[in-house]
């Protein structure tokens, strides 16, 4: 599941880079880049909690 979200995120990153190289963003229009940052950090935070719940909980006798 994490790999799927990483693949989506990397695809979005390349798409945003392509759009930025075309000059579609300005100092007043950066909403897609900010939304991508929120998505990327959301995946990171969710993975931190899921990793702890799936792999670290109940591992010690």
N, CA, C and O atoms as a Maestro MAE file, in Angstrom:
{
 s_m_m2io_version
 :::
 2.0.0
}

f_m_ct {
 s_m_title
 :::
 protein
 m_atom[244] {
  # First column is atom index #
  i_m_mmod_type
  r_m_x_coord
  r_m_y_coord
  r_m_z_coord
  i_m_residue_number
  s_m_chain_name
  s_m_pdb_residue_name
  s_m_pdb_atom_name
  i_m_atomic_number
  :::
  1 25 0.832 -1.187 0.000 1 A "UNK " " N  " 7
  2 3 0.000 0.000 0.000 1 A "UNK " " CA " 6
  3 2 0.880 1.256 0.000 1 A "UNK " " C  " 6
  4 15 0.610 2.228 -0.705 1 A "UNK " " O  " 8
  5 25 1.926 1.204 0.802 2 A "UNK " " N  " 7
  6 3 2.823 2.364 0.846 2 A "UNK " " CA " 6
  7 2 3.494 2.564 -0.512 2 A "UNK " " C  " 6
  8 15 3.637 3.694 -0.976 2 A "UNK " " O  " 8
  9 25 3.899 1.477 -1.139 3 A "UNK " " N  " 7
  10 3 4.559 1.586 -2.447 3 A "UNK " " CA " 6
  11 2 3.616 2.199 -3.482 3 A "UNK " " C  " 6
  12 15 4.051 2.983 -4.327 3 A "UNK " " O  " 8
  13 25 2.344 1.853 -3.424 4 A "UNK " " N  " 7
  14 3 1.373 2.435 -4.353 4 A "UNK " " CA " 6
  15 2 1.302 3.948 -4.175 4 A "UNK " " C  " 6
  16 15 1.306 4.693 -5.155 4 A "UNK " " O  " 8
  17 25 1.238 4.397 -2.933 5 A "UNK " " N  " 7
  18 3 1.183 5.830 -2.689 5 A "UNK " " CA " 6
  19 2 2.482 6.526 -3.080 5 A "UNK " " C  " 6
  20 15 2.462 7.675 -3.522 5 A "UNK " " O  " 8
  21 25 3.601 5.843 -2.921 6 A "UNK " " N  " 7
  22 3 4.878 6.418 -3.345 6 A "UNK " " CA " 6
  23 2 4.925 6.554 -4.864 6 A "UNK " " C  " 6
  24 15 5.397 7.569 -5.379 6 A "UNK " " O  " 8
  25 25 4.449 5.558 -5.576 7 A "UNK " " N  " 7
  26 3 4.427 5.614 -7.040 7 A "UNK " " CA " 6
  27 2 3.530 6.754 -7.511 7 A "UNK " " C  " 6
  28 15 3.885 7.490 -8.432 7 A "UNK " " O  " 8
  29 25 2.367 6.898 -6.877 8 A "UNK " " N  " 7
  30 3 1.470 8.006 -7.229 8 A "UNK " " CA " 6
  31 2 2.161 9.337 -6.960 8 A "UNK " " C  " 6
  32 15 2.107 10.246 -7.789 8 A "UNK " " O  " 8
  33 25 2.807 9.453 -5.806 9 A "UNK " " N  " 7
  34 3 3.493 10.691 -5.446 9 A "UNK " " CA " 6
  35 2 4.625 11.036 -6.391 9 A "UNK " " C  " 6
  36 15 4.789 12.198 -6.762 9 A "UNK " " O  " 8
  37 25 5.403 10.051 -6.785 10 A "UNK " " N  " 7
  38 3 6.503 10.298 -7.719 10 A "UNK " " CA " 6
  39 2 5.956 10.700 -9.087 10 A "UNK " " C  " 6
  40 15 6.517 11.573 -9.750 10 A "UNK " " O  " 8
  41 25 4.868 10.069 -9.507 11 A "UNK " " N  " 7
  42 3 4.226 10.461 -10.759 11 A "UNK " " CA " 6
  43 2 3.733 11.900 -10.716 11 A "UNK " " C  " 6
  44 15 3.911 12.651 -11.675 11 A "UNK " " O  " 8
  45 25 3.110 12.285 -9.601 12 A "UNK " " N  " 7
  46 3 2.666 13.676 -9.447 12 A "UNK " " CA " 6
  47 2 3.845 14.641 -9.439 12 A "UNK " " C  " 6
  48 15 3.770 15.732 -10.004 12 A "UNK " " O  " 8
  49 25 4.923 14.234 -8.803 13 A "UNK " " N  " 7
  50 3 6.111 15.087 -8.763 13 A "UNK " " CA " 6
  51 2 6.651 15.342 -10.167 13 A "UNK " " C  " 6
  52 15 6.989 16.479 -10.499 13 A "UNK " " O  " 8
  53 25 6.737 14.306 -10.993 14 A "UNK " " N  " 7
  54 3 7.201 14.494 -12.369 14 A "UNK " " CA " 6
  55 2 6.236 15.362 -13.177 14 A "UNK " " C  " 6
  56 15 6.662 16.194 -13.978 14 A "UNK " " O  " 8
  57 25 4.930 15.161 -12.960 15 A "UNK " " N  " 7
  58 3 3.924 15.956 -13.665 15 A "UNK " " CA " 6
  59 2 4.028 17.427 -13.277 15 A "UNK " " C  " 6
  60 15 3.954 18.302 -14.140 15 A "UNK " " O  " 8
  61 25 4.199 17.706 -11.983 16 A "UNK " " N  " 7
  62 3 4.336 19.092 -11.537 16 A "UNK " " CA " 6
  63 2 5.645 19.713 -12.033 16 A "UNK " " C  " 6
  64 15 5.683 20.898 -12.366 16 A "UNK " " O  " 8
  65 25 6.703 18.924 -12.082 17 A "UNK " " N  " 7
  66 3 7.976 19.425 -12.615 17 A "UNK " " CA " 6
  67 2 7.828 19.782 -14.084 17 A "UNK " " C  " 6
  68 15 8.345 20.806 -14.531 17 A "UNK " " O  " 8
  69 25 7.128 18.948 -14.834 18 A "UNK " " N  " 7
  70 3 6.895 19.226 -16.253 18 A "UNK " " CA " 6
  71 2 6.098 20.516 -16.417 18 A "UNK " " C  " 6
  72 15 6.420 21.347 -17.266 18 A "UNK " " O  " 8
  73 25 5.051 20.681 -15.598 19 A "UNK " " N  " 7
  74 3 4.244 21.905 -15.669 19 A "UNK " " CA " 6
  75 2 5.055 23.134 -15.256 19 A "UNK " " C  " 6
  76 15 4.903 24.200 -15.852 19 A "UNK " " O  " 8
  77 25 5.902 22.999 -14.256 20 A "UNK " " N  " 7
  78 3 6.724 24.125 -13.805 20 A "UNK " " CA " 6
  79 2 7.714 24.528 -14.892 20 A "UNK " " C  " 6
  80 15 7.963 25.717 -15.090 20 A "UNK " " O  " 8
  81 25 8.275 23.563 -15.589 21 A "UNK " " N  " 7
  82 3 9.205 23.873 -16.680 21 A "UNK " " CA " 6
  83 2 8.510 24.590 -17.831 21 A "UNK " " C  " 6
  84 15 9.147 25.340 -18.572 21 A "UNK " " O  " 8
  85 25 7.212 24.366 -17.983 22 A "UNK " " N  " 7
  86 3 6.445 25.062 -19.018 22 A "UNK " " CA " 6
  87 2 6.039 26.464 -18.578 22 A "UNK " " C  " 6
  88 15 5.507 27.233 -19.378 22 A "UNK " " O  " 8
  89 25 6.288 26.805 -17.302 23 A "UNK " " N  " 7
  90 3 5.982 28.140 -16.795 23 A "UNK " " CA " 6
  91 2 4.535 28.334 -16.378 23 A "UNK " " C  " 6
  92 15 4.027 29.454 -16.417 23 A "UNK " " O  " 8
  93 25 3.863 27.262 -15.981 24 A "UNK " " N  " 7
  94 3 2.450 27.367 -15.618 24 A "UNK " " CA " 6
  95 2 2.224 27.918 -14.211 24 A "UNK " " C  " 6
  96 15 1.095 28.264 -13.866 24 A "UNK " " O  " 8
  97 25 3.259 28.006 -13.407 25 A "UNK " " N  " 7
  98 3 3.107 28.494 -12.042 25 A "UNK " " CA " 6
  99 2 3.747 29.868 -11.908 25 A "UNK " " C  " 6
  100 15 4.736 30.183 -12.570 25 A "UNK " " O  " 8
  101 25 3.157 30.676 -11.035 26 A "UNK " " N  " 7
  102 3 3.712 31.999 -10.745 26 A "UNK " " CA " 6
  103 2 3.712 32.186 -9.236 26 A "UNK " " C  " 6
  104 15 3.308 31.292 -8.492 26 A "UNK " " O  " 8
  105 25 4.164 33.342 -8.789 27 A "UNK " " N  " 7
  106 3 4.202 33.586 -7.349 27 A "UNK " " CA " 6
  107 2 2.794 33.639 -6.754 27 A "UNK " " C  " 6
  108 15 2.638 33.467 -5.545 27 A "UNK " " O  " 8
  109 25 1.780 33.871 -7.563 28 A "UNK " " N  " 7
  110 3 0.407 33.913 -7.074 28 A "UNK " " CA " 6
  111 2 -0.360 32.618 -7.267 28 A "UNK " " C  " 6
  112 15 -1.448 32.458 -6.714 28 A "UNK " " O  " 8
  113 25 0.186 31.690 -8.040 29 A "UNK " " N  " 7
  114 3 -0.509 30.439 -8.309 29 A "UNK " " CA " 6
  115 2 0.428 29.262 -8.059 29 A "UNK " " C  " 6
  116 15 1.189 28.854 -8.936 29 A "UNK " " O  " 8
  117 25 0.356 28.742 -6.873 30 A "UNK " " N  " 7
  118 3 1.178 27.581 -6.507 30 A "UNK " " CA " 6
  119 2 0.347 26.513 -5.795 30 A "UNK " " C  " 6
  120 15 0.906 25.632 -5.141 30 A "UNK " " O  " 8
  121 25 -0.968 26.581 -5.914 31 A "UNK " " N  " 7
  122 3 -1.853 25.650 -5.207 31 A "UNK " " CA " 6
  123 2 -1.554 24.174 -5.520 31 A "UNK " " C  " 6
  124 15 -1.543 23.365 -4.592 31 A "UNK " " O  " 8
  125 25 -1.311 23.786 -6.781 32 A "UNK " " N  " 7
  126 3 -1.012 22.372 -7.036 32 A "UNK " " CA " 6
  127 2 0.263 21.903 -6.323 32 A "UNK " " C  " 6
  128 15 0.330 20.765 -5.859 32 A "UNK " " O  " 8
  129 25 1.248 22.757 -6.238 33 A "UNK " " N  " 7
  130 3 2.492 22.386 -5.566 33 A "UNK " " CA " 6
  131 2 2.256 22.248 -4.062 33 A "UNK " " C  " 6
  132 15 2.772 21.321 -3.437 33 A "UNK " " O  " 8
  133 25 1.484 23.157 -3.481 34 A "UNK " " N  " 7
  134 3 1.174 23.068 -2.058 34 A "UNK " " CA " 6
  135 2 0.346 21.817 -1.763 34 A "UNK " " C  " 6
  136 15 0.584 21.141 -0.762 34 A "UNK " " O  " 8
  137 25 -0.614 21.507 -2.618 35 A "UNK " " N  " 7
  138 3 -1.427 20.306 -2.419 35 A "UNK " " CA " 6
  139 2 -0.589 19.040 -2.525 35 A "UNK " " C  " 6
  140 15 -0.809 18.083 -1.783 35 A "UNK " " O  " 8
  141 25 0.367 19.031 -3.440 36 A "UNK " " N  " 7
  142 3 1.263 17.886 -3.550 36 A "UNK " " CA " 6
  143 2 2.076 17.725 -2.270 36 A "UNK " " C  " 6
  144 15 2.255 16.605 -1.790 36 A "UNK " " O  " 8
  145 25 2.567 18.820 -1.717 37 A "UNK " " N  " 7
  146 3 3.316 18.764 -0.465 37 A "UNK " " CA " 6
  147 2 2.471 18.211 0.671 37 A "UNK " " C  " 6
  148 15 2.955 17.418 1.478 37 A "UNK " " O  " 8
  149 25 1.211 18.624 0.739 38 A "UNK " " N  " 7
  150 3 0.310 18.094 1.765 38 A "UNK " " CA " 6
  151 2 0.089 16.595 1.581 38 A "UNK " " C  " 6
  152 15 0.083 15.839 2.552 38 A "UNK " " O  " 8
  153 25 -0.092 16.167 0.329 39 A "UNK " " N  " 7
  154 3 -0.277 14.745 0.044 39 A "UNK " " CA " 6
  155 2 0.949 13.945 0.469 39 A "UNK " " C  " 6
  156 15 0.826 12.906 1.117 39 A "UNK " " O  " 8
  157 25 2.123 14.430 0.103 40 A "UNK " " N  " 7
  158 3 3.367 13.713 0.385 40 A "UNK " " CA " 6
  159 2 3.581 13.569 1.888 40 A "UNK " " C  " 6
  160 15 3.968 12.500 2.360 40 A "UNK " " O  " 8
  161 25 3.333 14.633 2.639 41 A "UNK " " N  " 7
  162 3 3.512 14.569 4.086 41 A "UNK " " CA " 6
  163 2 2.423 13.716 4.745 41 A "UNK " " C  " 6
  164 15 2.678 13.057 5.753 41 A "UNK " " O  " 8
  165 25 1.236 13.728 4.190 42 A "UNK " " N  " 7
  166 3 0.176 12.857 4.708 42 A "UNK " " CA " 6
  167 2 0.585 11.395 4.571 42 A "UNK " " C  " 6
  168 15 0.402 10.622 5.511 42 A "UNK " " O  " 8
  169 25 1.127 11.000 3.435 43 A "UNK " " N  " 7
  170 3 1.580 9.623 3.236 43 A "UNK " " CA " 6
  171 2 2.679 9.295 4.243 43 A "UNK " " C  " 6
  172 15 2.682 8.206 4.817 43 A "UNK " " O  " 8
  173 25 3.608 10.215 4.465 44 A "UNK " " N  " 7
  174 3 4.682 9.984 5.431 44 A "UNK " " CA " 6
  175 2 4.134 9.770 6.838 44 A "UNK " " C  " 6
  176 15 4.537 8.831 7.525 44 A "UNK " " O  " 8
  177 25 3.228 10.628 7.266 45 A "UNK " " N  " 7
  178 3 2.703 10.532 8.628 45 A "UNK " " CA " 6
  179 2 1.889 9.262 8.806 45 A "UNK " " C  " 6
  180 15 2.025 8.577 9.820 45 A "UNK " " O  " 8
  181 25 1.047 8.941 7.835 46 A "UNK " " N  " 7
  182 3 0.260 7.713 7.931 46 A "UNK " " CA " 6
  183 2 1.181 6.501 7.983 46 A "UNK " " C  " 6
  184 15 0.930 5.573 8.752 46 A "UNK " " O  " 8
  185 25 2.240 6.491 7.183 47 A "UNK " " N  " 7
  186 3 3.149 5.353 7.174 47 A "UNK " " CA " 6
  187 2 3.865 5.204 8.505 47 A "UNK " " C  " 6
  188 15 4.104 4.078 8.942 47 A "UNK " " O  " 8
  189 25 4.212 6.296 9.160 48 A "UNK " " N  " 7
  190 3 4.871 6.217 10.467 48 A "UNK " " CA " 6
  191 2 3.964 5.483 11.450 48 A "UNK " " C  " 6
  192 15 4.429 4.603 12.176 48 A "UNK " " O  " 8
  193 25 2.686 5.828 11.486 49 A "UNK " " N  " 7
  194 3 1.764 5.168 12.403 49 A "UNK " " CA " 6
  195 2 1.484 3.725 11.982 49 A "UNK " " C  " 6
  196 15 1.428 2.833 12.829 49 A "UNK " " O  " 8
  197 25 1.309 3.496 10.693 50 A "UNK " " N  " 7
  198 3 1.052 2.129 10.239 50 A "UNK " " CA " 6
  199 2 2.249 1.221 10.490 50 A "UNK " " C  " 6
  200 15 2.081 0.064 10.875 50 A "UNK " " O  " 8
  201 25 3.456 1.739 10.272 51 A "UNK " " N  " 7
  202 3 4.653 0.937 10.531 51 A "UNK " " CA " 6
  203 2 4.680 0.516 11.993 51 A "UNK " " C  " 6
  204 15 4.928 -0.648 12.309 51 A "UNK " " O  " 8
  205 25 4.423 1.465 12.879 52 A "UNK " " N  " 7
  206 3 4.429 1.146 14.305 52 A "UNK " " CA " 6
  207 2 3.349 0.121 14.636 52 A "UNK " " C  " 6
  208 15 3.602 -0.826 15.379 52 A "UNK " " O  " 8
  209 25 2.162 0.300 14.098 53 A "UNK " " N  " 7
  210 3 1.072 -0.625 14.418 53 A "UNK " " CA " 6
  211 2 1.281 -2.011 13.812 53 A "UNK " " C  " 6
  212 15 0.978 -3.018 14.453 53 A "UNK " " O  " 8
  213 25 1.786 -2.071 12.603 54 A "UNK " " N  " 7
  214 3 1.907 -3.359 11.919 54 A "UNK " " CA " 6
  215 2 3.149 -4.145 12.298 54 A "UNK " " C  " 6
  216 15 3.115 -5.375 12.330 54 A "UNK " " O  " 8
  217 25 4.250 -3.452 12.586 55 A "UNK " " N  " 7
  218 3 5.515 -4.146 12.751 55 A "UNK " " CA " 6
  219 2 6.105 -4.073 14.151 55 A "UNK " " C  " 6
  220 15 6.905 -4.931 14.523 55 A "UNK " " O  " 8
  221 25 5.737 -3.087 14.921 56 A "UNK " " N  " 7
  222 3 6.380 -2.925 16.222 56 A "UNK " " CA " 6
  223 2 5.499 -3.309 17.397 56 A "UNK " " C  " 6
  224 15 6.020 -3.652 18.458 56 A "UNK " " O  " 8
  225 25 4.196 -3.263 17.247 57 A "UNK " " N  " 7
  226 3 3.297 -3.592 18.341 57 A "UNK " " CA " 6
  227 2 3.278 -5.110 18.528 57 A "UNK " " C  " 6
  228 15 3.175 -5.868 17.564 57 A "UNK " " O  " 8
  229 25 3.377 -5.524 19.754 58 A "UNK " " N  " 7
  230 3 3.323 -6.944 20.140 58 A "UNK " " CA " 6
  231 2 4.469 -7.764 19.571 58 A "UNK " " C  " 6
  232 15 4.273 -8.922 19.203 58 A "UNK " " O  " 8
  233 25 5.653 -7.188 19.493 59 A "UNK " " N  " 7
  234 3 6.826 -7.934 19.026 59 A "UNK " " CA " 6
  235 2 7.677 -8.456 20.176 59 A "UNK " " C  " 6
  236 15 8.549 -9.298 19.965 59 A "UNK " " O  " 8
  237 25 7.436 -7.968 21.388 60 A "UNK " " N  " 7
  238 3 8.219 -8.389 22.542 60 A "UNK " " CA " 6
  239 2 7.386 -9.316 23.414 60 A "UNK " " C  " 6
  240 15 6.224 -9.024 23.697 60 A "UNK " " O  " 8
  241 25 7.976 -10.440 23.845 61 A "UNK " " N  " 7
  242 3 7.218 -11.389 24.680 61 A "UNK " " CA " 6
  243 2 6.934 -10.828 26.066 61 A "UNK " " C  " 6
  244 15 6.309 -11.498 26.887 61 A "UNK " " O  " 8
  :::
 }
 m_bond[243] {
  # First column is bond index #
  i_m_from
  i_m_to
  i_m_order
  :::
  1 1 2 1
  2 2 3 1
  3 3 4 2
  4 3 5 1
  5 5 6 1
  6 6 7 1
  7 7 8 2
  8 7 9 1
  9 9 10 1
  10 10 11 1
  11 11 12 2
  12 11 13 1
  13 13 14 1
  14 14 15 1
  15 15 16 2
  16 15 17 1
  17 17 18 1
  18 18 19 1
  19 19 20 2
  20 19 21 1
  21 21 22 1
  22 22 23 1
  23 23 24 2
  24 23 25 1
  25 25 26 1
  26 26 27 1
  27 27 28 2
  28 27 29 1
  29 29 30 1
  30 30 31 1
  31 31 32 2
  32 31 33 1
  33 33 34 1
  34 34 35 1
  35 35 36 2
  36 35 37 1
  37 37 38 1
  38 38 39 1
  39 39 40 2
  40 39 41 1
  41 41 42 1
  42 42 43 1
  43 43 44 2
  44 43 45 1
  45 45 46 1
  46 46 47 1
  47 47 48 2
  48 47 49 1
  49 49 50 1
  50 50 51 1
  51 51 52 2
  52 51 53 1
  53 53 54 1
  54 54 55 1
  55 55 56 2
  56 55 57 1
  57 57 58 1
  58 58 59 1
  59 59 60 2
  60 59 61 1
  61 61 62 1
  62 62 63 1
  63 63 64 2
  64 63 65 1
  65 65 66 1
  66 66 67 1
  67 67 68 2
  68 67 69 1
  69 69 70 1
  70 70 71 1
  71 71 72 2
  72 71 73 1
  73 73 74 1
  74 74 75 1
  75 75 76 2
  76 75 77 1
  77 77 78 1
  78 78 79 1
  79 79 80 2
  80 79 81 1
  81 81 82 1
  82 82 83 1
  83 83 84 2
  84 83 85 1
  85 85 86 1
  86 86 87 1
  87 87 88 2
  88 87 89 1
  89 89 90 1
  90 90 91 1
  91 91 92 2
  92 91 93 1
  93 93 94 1
  94 94 95 1
  95 95 96 2
  96 95 97 1
  97 97 98 1
  98 98 99 1
  99 99 100 2
  100 99 101 1
  101 101 102 1
  102 102 103 1
  103 103 104 2
  104 103 105 1
  105 105 106 1
  106 106 107 1
  107 107 108 2
  108 107 109 1
  109 109 110 1
  110 110 111 1
  111 111 112 2
  112 111 113 1
  113 113 114 1
  114 114 115 1
  115 115 116 2
  116 115 117 1
  117 117 118 1
  118 118 119 1
  119 119 120 2
  120 119 121 1
  121 121 122 1
  122 122 123 1
  123 123 124 2
  124 123 125 1
  125 125 126 1
  126 126 127 1
  127 127 128 2
  128 127 129 1
  129 129 130 1
  130 130 131 1
  131 131 132 2
  132 131 133 1
  133 133 134 1
  134 134 135 1
  135 135 136 2
  136 135 137 1
  137 137 138 1
  138 138 139 1
  139 139 140 2
  140 139 141 1
  141 141 142 1
  142 142 143 1
  143 143 144 2
  144 143 145 1
  145 145 146 1
  146 146 147 1
  147 147 148 2
  148 147 149 1
  149 149 150 1
  150 150 151 1
  151 151 152 2
  152 151 153 1
  153 153 154 1
  154 154 155 1
  155 155 156 2
  156 155 157 1
  157 157 158 1
  158 158 159 1
  159 159 160 2
  160 159 161 1
  161 161 162 1
  162 162 163 1
  163 163 164 2
  164 163 165 1
  165 165 166 1
  166 166 167 1
  167 167 168 2
  168 167 169 1
  169 169 170 1
  170 170 171 1
  171 171 172 2
  172 171 173 1
  173 173 174 1
  174 174 175 1
  175 175 176 2
  176 175 177 1
  177 177 178 1
  178 178 179 1
  179 179 180 2
  180 179 181 1
  181 181 182 1
  182 182 183 1
  183 183 184 2
  184 183 185 1
  185 185 186 1
  186 186 187 1
  187 187 188 2
  188 187 189 1
  189 189 190 1
  190 190 191 1
  191 191 192 2
  192 191 193 1
  193 193 194 1
  194 194 195 1
  195 195 196 2
  196 195 197 1
  197 197 198 1
  198 198 199 1
  199 199 200 2
  200 199 201 1
  201 201 202 1
  202 202 203 1
  203 203 204 2
  204 203 205 1
  205 205 206 1
  206 206 207 1
  207 207 208 2
  208 207 209 1
  209 209 210 1
  210 210 211 1
  211 211 212 2
  212 211 213 1
  213 213 214 1
  214 214 215 1
  215 215 216 2
  216 215 217 1
  217 217 218 1
  218 218 219 1
  219 219 220 2
  220 219 221 1
  221 221 222 1
  222 222 223 1
  223 223 224 2
  224 223 225 1
  225 225 226 1
  226 226 227 1
  227 227 228 2
  228 227 229 1
  229 229 230 1
  230 230 231 1
  231 231 232 2
  232 231 233 1
  233 233 234 1
  234 234 235 1
  235 235 236 2
  236 235 237 1
  237 237 238 1
  238 238 239 1
  239 239 240 2
  240 239 241 1
  241 241 242 1
  242 242 243 1
  243 243 244 2
  :::
 }
}
